[in-house]
């Protein structure tokens, strides 16, 4: 199911009748995703990401970007596997609770 309100292009991902996650661009071209820990390691996130990348390539986008906490090695590795390349770094970009987090910026041309 796609949400196209306010320029969004994101999808709820359903597997075996259950919602397992969401992927897409809340603010294009910024890719975002969240999946249930119950499906981690099963290839479902990778399958959904590849499907979304194919979808985005058929639209008006020419690239996707991502903003990741540098401590999230799993996410950074996942995006590298999807051919995202690091384009920059920034300090204190997100305030989570009382803690400032940094950012690694990535990009993938479509």
Biopython code that builds the backbone (N, CA, C, O; Angstrom):
import numpy as np
from Bio.PDB.StructureBuilder import StructureBuilder

atoms = [
    (1, "UNK", "N", (0.853, -1.159, 0.000)),
    (1, "UNK", "CA", (0.000, 0.000, 0.000)),
    (1, "UNK", "C", (0.904, 1.228, 0.000)),
    (1, "UNK", "O", (1.811, 1.312, 0.828)),
    (2, "UNK", "N", (0.687, 2.175, -0.897)),
    (2, "UNK", "CA", (1.536, 3.350, -1.053)),
    (2, "UNK", "C", (0.859, 4.583, -0.460)),
    (2, "UNK", "O", (-0.351, 4.769, -0.591)),
    (3, "UNK", "N", (1.662, 5.418, 0.193)),
    (3, "UNK", "CA", (1.196, 6.709, 0.708)),
    (3, "UNK", "C", (1.813, 7.784, -0.169)),
    (3, "UNK", "O", (3.029, 7.977, -0.143)),
    (4, "UNK", "N", (1.003, 8.484, -0.939)),
    (4, "UNK", "CA", (1.528, 9.524, -1.825)),
    (4, "UNK", "C", (1.165, 10.927, -1.336)),
    (4, "UNK", "O", (1.281, 11.889, -2.096)),
    (5, "UNK", "N", (0.729, 11.061, -0.090)),
    (5, "UNK", "CA", (0.410, 12.375, 0.436)),
    (5, "UNK", "C", (1.693, 13.150, 0.694)),
    (5, "UNK", "O", (2.700, 12.579, 1.113)),
    (6, "UNK", "N", (1.651, 14.446, 0.443)),
    (6, "UNK", "CA", (2.776, 15.342, 0.704)),
    (6, "UNK", "C", (4.068, 14.873, 0.044)),
    (6, "UNK", "O", (5.144, 15.041, 0.617)),
    (7, "UNK", "N", (3.981, 14.291, -1.145)),
    (7, "UNK", "CA", (5.177, 13.871, -1.856)),
    (7, "UNK", "C", (5.769, 12.567, -1.379)),
    (7, "UNK", "O", (6.797, 12.133, -1.898)),
    (8, "UNK", "N", (5.159, 11.940, -0.423)),
    (8, "UNK", "CA", (5.675, 10.682, 0.115)),
    (8, "UNK", "C", (5.518, 9.574, -0.917)),
    (8, "UNK", "O", (4.610, 9.585, -1.748)),
    (9, "UNK", "N", (6.411, 8.644, -0.834)),
    (9, "UNK", "CA", (6.360, 7.461, -1.703)),
    (9, "UNK", "C", (6.867, 6.294, -0.877)),
    (9, "UNK", "O", (7.985, 5.816, -1.072)),
    (10, "UNK", "N", (6.030, 5.840, 0.047)),
    (10, "UNK", "CA", (6.459, 4.754, 0.912)),
    (10, "UNK", "C", (5.401, 3.670, 0.982)),
    (10, "UNK", "O", (4.216, 3.906, 0.745)),
    (11, "UNK", "N", (5.863, 2.482, 1.314)),
    (11, "UNK", "CA", (5.031, 1.292, 1.267)),
    (11, "UNK", "C", (5.070, 0.533, 2.580)),
    (11, "UNK", "O", (6.121, 0.422, 3.212)),
    (12, "UNK", "N", (3.932, 0.016, 2.985)),
    (12, "UNK", "CA", (3.853, -0.929, 4.080)),
    (12, "UNK", "C", (4.158, -2.302, 3.490)),
    (12, "UNK", "O", (3.646, -2.655, 2.428)),
    (13, "UNK", "N", (4.991, -3.073, 4.183)),
    (13, "UNK", "CA", (5.386, -4.392, 3.690)),
    (13, "UNK", "C", (4.652, -5.458, 4.497)),
    (13, "UNK", "O", (4.724, -5.484, 5.726)),
    (14, "UNK", "N", (3.946, -6.337, 3.788)),
    (14, "UNK", "CA", (3.168, -7.409, 4.400)),
    (14, "UNK", "C", (3.767, -8.741, 3.987)),
    (14, "UNK", "O", (4.072, -8.954, 2.813)),
    (15, "UNK", "N", (3.934, -9.637, 4.947)),
    (15, "UNK", "CA", (4.467, -10.978, 4.691)),
    (15, "UNK", "C", (3.630, -11.976, 5.476)),
    (15, "UNK", "O", (3.445, -11.829, 6.684)),
    (16, "UNK", "N", (3.132, -12.977, 4.796)),
    (16, "UNK", "CA", (2.279, -14.005, 5.405)),
    (16, "UNK", "C", (1.137, -13.387, 6.201)),
    (16, "UNK", "O", (0.813, -13.833, 7.302)),
    (17, "UNK", "N", (0.525, -12.337, 5.613)),
    (17, "UNK", "CA", (-0.641, -11.702, 6.215)),
    (17, "UNK", "C", (-0.354, -10.749, 7.361)),
    (17, "UNK", "O", (-1.285, -10.215, 7.964)),
    (18, "UNK", "N", (0.917, -10.526, 7.674)),
    (18, "UNK", "CA", (1.287, -9.647, 8.778)),
    (18, "UNK", "C", (2.115, -8.470, 8.271)),
    (18, "UNK", "O", (2.960, -8.631, 7.390)),
    (19, "UNK", "N", (1.871, -7.298, 8.826)),
    (19, "UNK", "CA", (2.717, -6.147, 8.524)),
    (19, "UNK", "C", (4.061, -6.393, 9.194)),
    (19, "UNK", "O", (4.135, -6.610, 10.403)),
    (20, "UNK", "N", (5.134, -6.355, 8.382)),
    (20, "UNK", "CA", (6.474, -6.599, 8.922)),
    (20, "UNK", "C", (7.369, -5.375, 8.832)),
    (20, "UNK", "O", (8.459, -5.362, 9.404)),
    (21, "UNK", "N", (6.919, -4.335, 8.117)),
    (21, "UNK", "CA", (7.763, -3.151, 8.011)),
    (21, "UNK", "C", (7.218, -2.123, 7.064)),
    (21, "UNK", "O", (6.088, -2.191, 6.580)),
    (22, "UNK", "N", (8.096, -1.151, 6.823)),
    (22, "UNK", "CA", (7.759, -0.050, 5.928)),
    (22, "UNK", "C", (9.047, 0.398, 5.250)),
    (22, "UNK", "O", (10.113, 0.408, 5.866)),
    (23, "UNK", "N", (8.939, 0.773, 3.961)),
    (23, "UNK", "CA", (10.096, 1.249, 3.215)),
    (23, "UNK", "C", (9.653, 2.291, 2.202)),
    (23, "UNK", "O", (8.545, 2.226, 1.668)),
    (24, "UNK", "N", (10.525, 3.245, 1.946)),
    (24, "UNK", "CA", (10.227, 4.241, 0.930)),
    (24, "UNK", "C", (10.829, 5.577, 1.251)),
    (24, "UNK", "O", (11.750, 5.685, 2.061)),
    (25, "UNK", "N", (10.303, 6.594, 0.608)),
    (25, "UNK", "CA", (10.783, 7.960, 0.786)),
    (25, "UNK", "C", (9.695, 8.793, 1.441)),
    (25, "UNK", "O", (8.689, 9.125, 0.815)),
    (26, "UNK", "N", (9.904, 9.124, 2.691)),
    (26, "UNK", "CA", (8.986, 10.015, 3.391)),
    (26, "UNK", "C", (9.129, 11.420, 2.831)),
    (26, "UNK", "O", (8.146, 12.142, 2.668)),
    (27, "UNK", "N", (10.378, 11.801, 2.537)),
    (27, "UNK", "CA", (10.685, 13.048, 1.849)),
    (27, "UNK", "C", (11.693, 12.720, 0.756)),
    (27, "UNK", "O", (12.898, 12.720, 1.006)),
    (28, "UNK", "N", (11.212, 12.440, -0.453)),
    (28, "UNK", "CA", (12.131, 12.061, -1.541)),
    (28, "UNK", "C", (13.241, 13.087, -1.723)),
    (28, "UNK", "O", (12.995, 14.291, -1.655)),
    (29, "UNK", "N", (14.452, 12.619, -1.952)),
    (29, "UNK", "CA", (14.901, 11.267, -2.263)),
    (29, "UNK", "C", (15.425, 10.490, -1.065)),
    (29, "UNK", "O", (16.159, 9.520, -1.251)),
    (30, "UNK", "N", (15.070, 10.886, 0.178)),
    (30, "UNK", "CA", (15.602, 10.252, 1.382)),
    (30, "UNK", "C", (14.931, 8.912, 1.673)),
    (30, "UNK", "O", (13.762, 8.859, 2.056)),
    (31, "UNK", "N", (15.684, 7.835, 1.485)),
    (31, "UNK", "CA", (15.174, 6.482, 1.737)),
    (31, "UNK", "C", (15.135, 6.212, 3.231)),
    (31, "UNK", "O", (16.058, 6.564, 3.966)),
    (32, "UNK", "N", (14.070, 5.591, 3.659)),
    (32, "UNK", "CA", (13.956, 5.165, 5.045)),
    (32, "UNK", "C", (13.251, 3.828, 5.118)),
    (32, "UNK", "O", (12.459, 3.481, 4.241)),
    (33, "UNK", "N", (13.542, 3.083, 6.164)),
    (33, "UNK", "CA", (12.887, 1.784, 6.331)),
    (33, "UNK", "C", (12.942, 1.374, 7.787)),
    (33, "UNK", "O", (13.830, 1.772, 8.540)),
    (34, "UNK", "N", (11.961, 0.562, 8.160)),
    (34, "UNK", "CA", (11.914, -0.042, 9.482)),
    (34, "UNK", "C", (11.223, -1.387, 9.329)),
    (34, "UNK", "O", (10.175, -1.491, 8.692)),
    (35, "UNK", "N", (11.821, -2.418, 9.920)),
    (35, "UNK", "CA", (11.283, -3.768, 9.831)),
    (35, "UNK", "C", (11.306, -4.430, 11.201)),
    (35, "UNK", "O", (12.178, -4.149, 12.023)),
    (36, "UNK", "N", (10.349, -5.305, 11.436)),
    (36, "UNK", "CA", (10.261, -6.052, 12.678)),
    (36, "UNK", "C", (11.507, -6.914, 12.871)),
    (36, "UNK", "O", (11.997, -7.527, 11.923)),
    (37, "UNK", "N", (12.009, -6.958, 14.089)),
    (37, "UNK", "CA", (13.158, -7.821, 14.397)),
    (37, "UNK", "C", (12.848, -9.284, 14.093)),
    (37, "UNK", "O", (13.758, -10.077, 13.852)),
    (38, "UNK", "N", (11.577, -9.638, 14.102)),
    (38, "UNK", "CA", (11.176, -11.025, 13.823)),
    (38, "UNK", "C", (11.573, -11.482, 12.425)),
    (38, "UNK", "O", (11.694, -12.683, 12.183)),
    (39, "UNK", "N", (11.779, -10.543, 11.498)),
    (39, "UNK", "CA", (12.119, -10.936, 10.120)),
    (39, "UNK", "C", (13.564, -10.614, 9.745)),
    (39, "UNK", "O", (13.979, -10.864, 8.614)),
    (40, "UNK", "N", (14.329, -10.065, 10.682)),
    (40, "UNK", "CA", (15.728, -9.778, 10.387)),
    (40, "UNK", "C", (16.458, -11.069, 10.029)),
    (40, "UNK", "O", (16.223, -12.113, 10.638)),
    (41, "UNK", "N", (17.328, -10.991, 9.055)),
    (41, "UNK", "CA", (18.137, -12.142, 8.656)),
    (41, "UNK", "C", (17.452, -13.097, 7.701)),
    (41, "UNK", "O", (18.026, -14.128, 7.350)),
    (42, "UNK", "N", (16.251, -12.785, 7.273)),
    (42, "UNK", "CA", (15.509, -13.671, 6.369)),
    (42, "UNK", "C", (15.521, -13.190, 4.924)),
    (42, "UNK", "O", (14.937, -13.839, 4.056)),
    (43, "UNK", "N", (16.177, -12.064, 4.652)),
    (43, "UNK", "CA", (16.256, -11.540, 3.290)),
    (43, "UNK", "C", (15.052, -10.718, 2.863)),
    (43, "UNK", "O", (15.004, -10.238, 1.731)),
    (44, "UNK", "N", (14.085, -10.548, 3.746)),
    (44, "UNK", "CA", (12.867, -9.826, 3.379)),
    (44, "UNK", "C", (13.109, -8.329, 3.244)),
    (44, "UNK", "O", (12.524, -7.686, 2.373)),
    (45, "UNK", "N", (13.959, -7.771, 4.089)),
    (45, "UNK", "CA", (14.281, -6.346, 3.977)),
    (45, "UNK", "C", (15.026, -6.095, 2.672)),
    (45, "UNK", "O", (14.749, -5.120, 1.974)),
    (46, "UNK", "N", (15.965, -6.968, 2.345)),
    (46, "UNK", "CA", (16.709, -6.829, 1.086)),
    (46, "UNK", "C", (15.764, -6.925, -0.102)),
    (46, "UNK", "O", (15.876, -6.141, -1.045)),
    (47, "UNK", "N", (14.845, -7.864, -0.070)),
    (47, "UNK", "CA", (13.878, -8.019, -1.170)),
    (47, "UNK", "C", (13.010, -6.770, -1.307)),
    (47, "UNK", "O", (12.774, -6.292, -2.417)),
    (48, "UNK", "N", (12.541, -6.245, -0.185)),
    (48, "UNK", "CA", (11.714, -5.034, -0.227)),
    (48, "UNK", "C", (12.534, -3.842, -0.719)),
    (48, "UNK", "O", (12.028, -3.026, -1.490)),
    (49, "UNK", "N", (13.785, -3.730, -0.289)),
    (49, "UNK", "CA", (14.635, -2.613, -0.715)),
    (49, "UNK", "C", (14.905, -2.673, -2.211)),
    (49, "UNK", "O", (14.839, -1.650, -2.893)),
    (50, "UNK", "N", (15.204, -3.843, -2.723)),
    (50, "UNK", "CA", (15.443, -3.966, -4.165)),
    (50, "UNK", "C", (14.185, -3.636, -4.951)),
    (50, "UNK", "O", (14.262, -2.989, -5.995)),
    (51, "UNK", "N", (13.032, -4.068, -4.466)),
    (51, "UNK", "CA", (11.772, -3.745, -5.146)),
    (51, "UNK", "C", (11.530, -2.242, -5.108)),
    (51, "UNK", "O", (11.091, -1.658, -6.098)),
    (52, "UNK", "N", (11.816, -1.608, -3.961)),
    (52, "UNK", "CA", (11.610, -0.162, -3.886)),
    (52, "UNK", "C", (12.585, 0.578, -4.801)),
    (52, "UNK", "O", (12.192, 1.535, -5.469)),
    (53, "UNK", "N", (13.827, 0.161, -4.844)),
    (53, "UNK", "CA", (14.811, 0.805, -5.721)),
    (53, "UNK", "C", (14.367, 0.692, -7.178)),
    (53, "UNK", "O", (14.451, 1.666, -7.926)),
    (54, "UNK", "N", (13.900, -0.478, -7.583)),
    (54, "UNK", "CA", (13.380, -0.645, -8.948)),
    (54, "UNK", "C", (12.208, 0.297, -9.192)),
    (54, "UNK", "O", (12.124, 0.928, -10.245)),
    (55, "UNK", "N", (11.311, 0.393, -8.229)),
    (55, "UNK", "CA", (10.151, 1.291, -8.327)),
    (55, "UNK", "C", (10.609, 2.741, -8.469)),
    (55, "UNK", "O", (10.117, 3.465, -9.335)),
    (56, "UNK", "N", (11.546, 3.166, -7.626)),
    (56, "UNK", "CA", (12.023, 4.550, -7.660)),
    (56, "UNK", "C", (12.708, 4.866, -8.984)),
    (56, "UNK", "O", (12.582, 5.976, -9.501)),
    (57, "UNK", "N", (13.427, 3.902, -9.529)),
    (57, "UNK", "CA", (14.139, 4.112, -10.796)),
    (57, "UNK", "C", (13.181, 4.332, -11.961)),
    (57, "UNK", "O", (13.545, 4.967, -12.951)),
    (58, "UNK", "N", (11.964, 3.816, -11.852)),
    (58, "UNK", "CA", (10.971, 3.981, -12.914)),
    (58, "UNK", "C", (10.233, 5.319, -12.809)),
    (58, "UNK", "O", (9.498, 5.702, -13.720)),
    (59, "UNK", "N", (10.432, 6.020, -11.700)),
    (59, "UNK", "CA", (9.764, 7.308, -11.487)),
    (59, "UNK", "C", (10.667, 8.464, -11.848)),
    (59, "UNK", "O", (11.535, 8.346, -12.712)),
    (60, "UNK", "N", (10.458, 9.566, -11.190)),
    (60, "UNK", "CA", (11.187, 10.789, -11.527)),
    (60, "UNK", "C", (12.504, 10.941, -10.770)),
    (60, "UNK", "O", (13.281, 11.846, -11.074)),
    (61, "UNK", "N", (12.771, 10.074, -9.790)),
    (61, "UNK", "CA", (14.013, 10.189, -9.029)),
    (61, "UNK", "C", (15.196, 9.688, -9.843)),
    (61, "UNK", "O", (15.072, 8.740, -10.618)),
    (62, "UNK", "N", (16.336, 10.328, -9.661)),
    (62, "UNK", "CA", (17.565, 9.875, -10.328)),
    (62, "UNK", "C", (18.567, 9.317, -9.319)),
    (62, "UNK", "O", (19.585, 8.740, -9.701)),
    (63, "UNK", "N", (18.271, 9.494, -8.024)),
    (63, "UNK", "CA", (19.128, 8.955, -6.975)),
    (63, "UNK", "C", (18.338, 8.856, -5.686)),
    (63, "UNK", "O", (17.282, 9.472, -5.542)),
    (64, "UNK", "N", (18.857, 8.073, -4.745)),
    (64, "UNK", "CA", (18.305, 7.968, -3.403)),
    (64, "UNK", "C", (19.398, 8.352, -2.418)),
    (64, "UNK", "O", (20.582, 8.151, -2.689)),
    (65, "UNK", "N", (19.005, 8.903, -1.277)),
    (65, "UNK", "CA", (19.956, 9.235, -0.228)),
    (65, "UNK", "C", (19.524, 8.548, 1.070)),
    (65, "UNK", "O", (18.394, 8.081, 1.202)),
    (66, "UNK", "N", (20.457, 8.503, 2.018)),
    (66, "UNK", "CA", (20.151, 7.953, 3.338)),
    (66, "UNK", "C", (20.988, 8.685, 4.371)),
    (66, "UNK", "O", (22.094, 9.139, 4.078)),
    (67, "UNK", "N", (20.458, 8.797, 5.573)),
    (67, "UNK", "CA", (21.120, 9.436, 6.710)),
    (67, "UNK", "C", (21.120, 8.392, 7.823)),
    (67, "UNK", "O", (20.060, 8.004, 8.314)),
    (68, "UNK", "N", (22.317, 7.936, 8.223)),
    (68, "UNK", "CA", (22.423, 6.807, 9.155)),
    (68, "UNK", "C", (23.324, 7.187, 10.328)),
    (68, "UNK", "O", (24.337, 7.862, 10.146)),
    (69, "UNK", "N", (22.955, 6.755, 11.516)),
    (69, "UNK", "CA", (23.813, 6.900, 12.688)),
    (69, "UNK", "C", (25.082, 6.073, 12.443)),
    (69, "UNK", "O", (24.975, 4.896, 12.100)),
    (70, "UNK", "N", (26.276, 6.650, 12.608)),
    (70, "UNK", "CA", (27.504, 5.910, 12.338)),
    (70, "UNK", "C", (27.704, 4.687, 13.240)),
    (70, "UNK", "O", (28.520, 3.820, 12.928)),
    (71, "UNK", "N", (26.977, 4.610, 14.341)),
    (71, "UNK", "CA", (27.056, 3.439, 15.216)),
    (71, "UNK", "C", (26.224, 2.266, 14.696)),
    (71, "UNK", "O", (26.340, 1.152, 15.206)),
    (72, "UNK", "N", (25.395, 2.507, 13.695)),
    (72, "UNK", "CA", (24.518, 1.466, 13.157)),
    (72, "UNK", "C", (25.228, 0.728, 12.018)),
    (72, "UNK", "O", (24.919, 0.917, 10.841)),
    (73, "UNK", "N", (26.178, -0.107, 12.400)),
    (73, "UNK", "CA", (26.995, -0.833, 11.417)),
    (73, "UNK", "C", (26.156, -1.766, 10.548)),
    (73, "UNK", "O", (26.464, -1.952, 9.371)),
    (74, "UNK", "N", (25.109, -2.350, 11.105)),
    (74, "UNK", "CA", (24.267, -3.262, 10.324)),
    (74, "UNK", "C", (23.582, -2.505, 9.191)),
    (74, "UNK", "O", (23.561, -2.974, 8.054)),
    (75, "UNK", "N", (23.032, -1.358, 9.491)),
    (75, "UNK", "CA", (22.358, -0.555, 8.466)),
    (75, "UNK", "C", (23.354, -0.060, 7.421)),
    (75, "UNK", "O", (23.066, -0.092, 6.224)),
    (76, "UNK", "N", (24.519, 0.395, 7.865)),
    (76, "UNK", "CA", (25.533, 0.872, 6.921)),
    (76, "UNK", "C", (25.981, -0.261, 5.999)),
    (76, "UNK", "O", (26.163, -0.044, 4.801)),
    (77, "UNK", "N", (26.160, -1.455, 6.539)),
    (77, "UNK", "CA", (26.531, -2.609, 5.719)),
    (77, "UNK", "C", (25.433, -2.989, 4.743)),
    (77, "UNK", "O", (25.703, -3.333, 3.592)),
    (78, "UNK", "N", (24.199, -2.925, 5.209)),
    (78, "UNK", "CA", (23.053, -3.237, 4.351)),
    (78, "UNK", "C", (22.989, -2.273, 3.172)),
    (78, "UNK", "O", (22.814, -2.694, 2.029)),
    (79, "UNK", "N", (23.130, -0.983, 3.451)),
    (79, "UNK", "CA", (23.076, 0.002, 2.371)),
    (79, "UNK", "C", (24.269, -0.135, 1.426)),
    (79, "UNK", "O", (24.119, 0.062, 0.220)),
    (80, "UNK", "N", (25.437, -0.463, 1.944)),
    (80, "UNK", "CA", (26.599, -0.703, 1.075)),
    (80, "UNK", "C", (26.318, -1.879, 0.147)),
    (80, "UNK", "O", (26.686, -1.843, -1.028)),
    (81, "UNK", "N", (25.671, -2.919, 0.662)),
    (81, "UNK", "CA", (25.301, -4.075, -0.157)),
    (81, "UNK", "C", (24.345, -3.668, -1.284)),
    (81, "UNK", "O", (24.314, -4.299, -2.340)),
    (82, "UNK", "N", (23.572, -2.613, -1.047)),
    (82, "UNK", "CA", (22.634, -2.110, -2.056)),
    (82, "UNK", "C", (23.273, -1.037, -2.942)),
    (82, "UNK", "O", (22.569, -0.338, -3.672)),
    (83, "UNK", "N", (24.592, -0.903, -2.882)),
    (83, "UNK", "CA", (25.380, 0.026, -3.715)),
    (83, "UNK", "C", (25.269, 1.487, -3.304)),
    (83, "UNK", "O", (25.527, 2.373, -4.118)),
    (84, "UNK", "N", (24.892, 1.757, -2.061)),
    (84, "UNK", "CA", (24.950, 3.120, -1.552)),
    (84, "UNK", "C", (26.399, 3.434, -1.214)),
    (84, "UNK", "O", (27.122, 2.579, -0.703)),
    (85, "UNK", "N", (26.819, 4.654, -1.497)),
    (85, "UNK", "CA", (28.179, 5.114, -1.232)),
    (85, "UNK", "C", (28.134, 6.274, -0.244)),
    (85, "UNK", "O", (27.247, 7.124, -0.313)),
    (86, "UNK", "N", (29.091, 6.303, 0.670)),
    (86, "UNK", "CA", (29.186, 7.385, 1.641)),
    (86, "UNK", "C", (29.559, 8.684, 0.942)),
    (86, "UNK", "O", (30.495, 8.731, 0.143)),
    (87, "UNK", "N", (28.813, 9.732, 1.256)),
    (87, "UNK", "CA", (29.080, 11.043, 0.656)),
    (87, "UNK", "C", (29.499, 12.086, 1.675)),
    (87, "UNK", "O", (29.985, 13.151, 1.296)),
    (88, "UNK", "N", (29.325, 11.807, 2.956)),
    (88, "UNK", "CA", (29.714, 12.791, 3.956)),
    (88, "UNK", "C", (29.354, 12.379, 5.369)),
    (88, "UNK", "O", (28.726, 11.349, 5.610)),
    (89, "UNK", "N", (29.780, 13.229, 6.295)),
    (89, "UNK", "CA", (29.543, 13.013, 7.723)),
    (89, "UNK", "C", (29.156, 14.344, 8.354)),
    (89, "UNK", "O", (29.534, 15.407, 7.861)),
    (90, "UNK", "N", (28.408, 14.279, 9.438)),
    (90, "UNK", "CA", (28.073, 15.481, 10.194)),
    (90, "UNK", "C", (27.905, 15.096, 11.662)),
    (90, "UNK", "O", (27.498, 13.979, 11.982)),
    (91, "UNK", "N", (28.221, 16.028, 12.536)),
    (91, "UNK", "CA", (28.116, 15.796, 13.972)),
    (91, "UNK", "C", (26.854, 16.432, 14.531)),
    (91, "UNK", "O", (26.399, 17.477, 14.066)),
    (92, "UNK", "N", (26.303, 15.773, 15.540)),
    (92, "UNK", "CA", (25.178, 16.306, 16.307)),
    (92, "UNK", "C", (24.008, 16.733, 15.414)),
    (92, "UNK", "O", (23.563, 17.879, 15.461)),
    (93, "UNK", "N", (23.525, 15.799, 14.608)),
    (93, "UNK", "CA", (22.449, 16.103, 13.669)),
    (93, "UNK", "C", (21.070, 15.698, 14.166)),
    (93, "UNK", "O", (20.068, 16.261, 13.726)),
    (94, "UNK", "N", (21.003, 14.737, 15.068)),
    (94, "UNK", "CA", (19.724, 14.237, 15.571)),
    (94, "UNK", "C", (19.760, 14.217, 17.093)),
    (94, "UNK", "O", (20.708, 13.705, 17.690)),
    (95, "UNK", "N", (18.747, 14.763, 17.709)),
    (95, "UNK", "CA", (18.619, 14.692, 19.160)),
    (95, "UNK", "C", (17.633, 13.569, 19.470)),
    (95, "UNK", "O", (16.447, 13.663, 19.155)),
    (96, "UNK", "N", (18.138, 12.510, 20.088)),
    (96, "UNK", "CA", (17.320, 11.355, 20.456)),
    (96, "UNK", "C", (17.280, 11.321, 21.976)),
    (96, "UNK", "O", (18.268, 10.986, 22.630)),
    (97, "UNK", "N", (16.130, 11.671, 22.525)),
    (97, "UNK", "CA", (16.047, 11.830, 23.977)),
    (97, "UNK", "C", (16.937, 12.998, 24.376)),
    (97, "UNK", "O", (16.735, 14.127, 23.930)),
    (98, "UNK", "N", (17.916, 12.716, 25.213)),
    (98, "UNK", "CA", (18.865, 13.738, 25.648)),
    (98, "UNK", "C", (20.229, 13.580, 24.979)),
    (98, "UNK", "O", (21.189, 14.244, 25.371)),
    (99, "UNK", "N", (20.326, 12.709, 23.975)),
    (99, "UNK", "CA", (21.610, 12.391, 23.358)),
    (99, "UNK", "C", (21.659, 12.866, 21.915)),
    (99, "UNK", "O", (20.757, 12.578, 21.129)),
    (100, "UNK", "N", (22.720, 13.596, 21.568)),
    (100, "UNK", "CA", (22.933, 13.996, 20.187)),
    (100, "UNK", "C", (23.592, 12.851, 19.443)),
    (100, "UNK", "O", (24.520, 12.218, 19.946)),
    (101, "UNK", "N", (23.099, 12.592, 18.234)),
    (101, "UNK", "CA", (23.663, 11.555, 17.371)),
    (101, "UNK", "C", (24.268, 12.201, 16.132)),
    (101, "UNK", "O", (23.850, 13.279, 15.707)),
    (102, "UNK", "N", (25.244, 11.534, 15.571)),
    (102, "UNK", "CA", (25.895, 12.008, 14.355)),
    (102, "UNK", "C", (25.226, 11.366, 13.137)),
    (102, "UNK", "O", (24.325, 10.539, 13.277)),
    (103, "UNK", "N", (25.675, 11.754, 11.952)),
    (103, "UNK", "CA", (25.112, 11.214, 10.712)),
    (103, "UNK", "C", (26.210, 10.818, 9.737)),
    (103, "UNK", "O", (27.240, 11.482, 9.621)),
    (104, "UNK", "N", (25.961, 9.720, 9.043)),
    (104, "UNK", "CA", (26.710, 9.347, 7.844)),
    (104, "UNK", "C", (25.716, 9.512, 6.708)),
    (104, "UNK", "O", (24.609, 8.977, 6.767)),
    (105, "UNK", "N", (26.103, 10.251, 5.670)),
    (105, "UNK", "CA", (25.225, 10.459, 4.526)),
    (105, "UNK", "C", (25.667, 9.541, 3.397)),
    (105, "UNK", "O", (26.859, 9.382, 3.132)),
    (106, "UNK", "N", (24.676, 8.936, 2.733)),
    (106, "UNK", "CA", (24.939, 8.009, 1.648)),
    (106, "UNK", "C", (24.064, 8.349, 0.451)),
    (106, "UNK", "O", (23.046, 9.031, 0.575)),
    (107, "UNK", "N", (24.485, 7.855, -0.717)),
    (107, "UNK", "CA", (23.738, 8.101, -1.942)),
    (107, "UNK", "C", (23.895, 6.897, -2.872)),
    (107, "UNK", "O", (24.933, 6.236, -2.916)),
    (108, "UNK", "N", (22.816, 6.646, -3.609)),
    (108, "UNK", "CA", (22.826, 5.607, -4.640)),
    (108, "UNK", "C", (22.166, 6.177, -5.875)),
    (108, "UNK", "O", (21.001, 6.573, -5.838)),
    (109, "UNK", "N", (22.907, 6.220, -6.971)),
    (109, "UNK", "CA", (22.311, 6.659, -8.236)),
    (109, "UNK", "C", (21.416, 5.568, -8.774)),
    (109, "UNK", "O", (21.688, 4.380, -8.604)),
    (110, "UNK", "N", (20.334, 5.988, -9.433)),
    (110, "UNK", "CA", (19.376, 5.011, -9.991)),
    (110, "UNK", "C", (19.620, 4.809, -11.474)),
    (110, "UNK", "O", (18.917, 4.028, -12.115)),
]
sb = StructureBuilder()
sb.init_structure("model")
sb.init_model(0)
sb.init_chain("A")
sb.init_seg("    ")
for serial, (resi, resn, name, xyz) in enumerate(atoms, 1):
    if name == "N":
        sb.init_residue(resn, " ", resi, " ")
    sb.init_atom(name, np.array(xyz, "f"), 0.0, 1.0, " ", f" {name:<3s}", serial, name[0])
structure = sb.get_structure()
